[in-house]
Amino acid sequence: MDKYSIPKHLDDPELFGFWTIDEFIMMILPFLWGIIAGHVVIGVLLGCVAWFAYRKVKSGRDLAWIIHAGYWHLPAEFFGLKAMPPSHFRILAG
């Protein structure tokens, strides 16, 4: 028997139930809209579709990958970053 044990799940993401935090947010927002709008069944269905689509887009990558893809494909005003140049500038000096 080893004197020391090394944890195998040290770098696992935090979970909220069965989902990671970002997957849970993508699933709960349409559900909350359905409750507010009075269409709970539609909200549940849209929440499941949003969760499934987000999970396919993410496909095992980190949340930072989604943020980087958003920086490159969304308008510069979406993130409102003041210190970063917009992504459509290809030549920054010279």
C-alpha positions in Angstrom: 0.0 0.0 0.0 1.3 3.4 -0.9 2.1 5.9 1.8 0.8 8.8 -0.2 -2.2 9.1 -2.4 -2.6 11.5 -5.3 -6.1 12.8 -6.0 -7.3 12.0 -9.5 -10.0 14.6 -9.8 -8.2 17.7 -8.7 -8.7 19.7 -11.9 -12.3 18.7 -12.5 -14.7 21.7 -13.0 -17.2 22.7 -10.4 -20.5 21.1 -10.8 -24.0 22.3 -10.1 -26.0 19.0 -9.9 -24.9 17.1 -13.0 -23.8 20.1 -15.1 -21.0 22.6 -15.1 -21.8 26.1 -14.0 -21.9 27.5 -17.6 -24.0 24.6 -18.9 -26.4 25.1 -16.0 -26.8 28.8 -16.9 -27.4 28.0 -20.5 -30.1 25.6 -19.5 -31.8 27.7 -16.7 -32.1 31.0 -18.6 -34.7 29.7 -21.2 -36.5 27.9 -18.3 -36.7 31.2 -16.3 -38.0 33.0 -19.4 -40.7 30.3 -19.8 -41.8 30.8 -16.2 -41.9 34.6 -16.6 -43.8 34.3 -19.9 -46.2 31.7 -18.7 -44.9 29.0 -21.1 -43.2 26.6 -18.7 -43.2 23.6 -21.1 -41.7 25.7 -23.9 -39.1 27.0 -21.5 -38.2 23.5 -20.5 -37.9 22.4 -24.1 -35.8 25.5 -25.1 -33.6 24.9 -22.0 -32.9 21.4 -23.1 -32.2 22.4 -26.7 -29.9 25.3 -25.5 -28.1 22.9 -23.1 -27.6 20.3 -25.9 -26.4 22.9 -28.4 -24.0 24.6 -26.0 -22.6 21.2 -25.0 -22.0 20.4 -28.7 -20.4 23.7 -29.3 -18.2 23.4 -26.3 -17.5 19.7 -26.9 -15.0 19.0 -24.1 -13.2 22.4 -24.3 -12.9 24.9 -21.5 -15.2 28.0 -21.1 -12.2 30.2 -22.2 -12.5 28.6 -25.6 -16.0 30.0 -25.9 -14.9 33.4 -24.8 -12.1 33.4 -27.3 -14.4 32.4 -30.1 -16.8 35.2 -29.1 -14.0 37.7 -29.2 -13.1 36.8 -32.8 -16.6 36.4 -34.2 -18.8 38.9 -32.3 -18.7 42.7 -32.7 -16.1 44.6 -30.7 -18.8 46.4 -28.6 -20.2 43.1 -27.3 -17.4 42.6 -24.7 -16.7 46.3 -24.2 -12.9 45.7 -23.7 -11.0 49.0 -23.5 -7.5 47.6 -23.3 -7.8 45.0 -26.1 -7.8 46.0 -29.8 -10.9 44.9 -31.8 -10.4 41.6 -33.5 -10.8 43.0 -37.0 -7.5 44.9 -36.7 -5.0 42.6 -38.4 -1.9 44.9 -38.5 -1.4 46.6 -35.1 2.0 48.3 -35.7 3.7 49.6 -38.7 
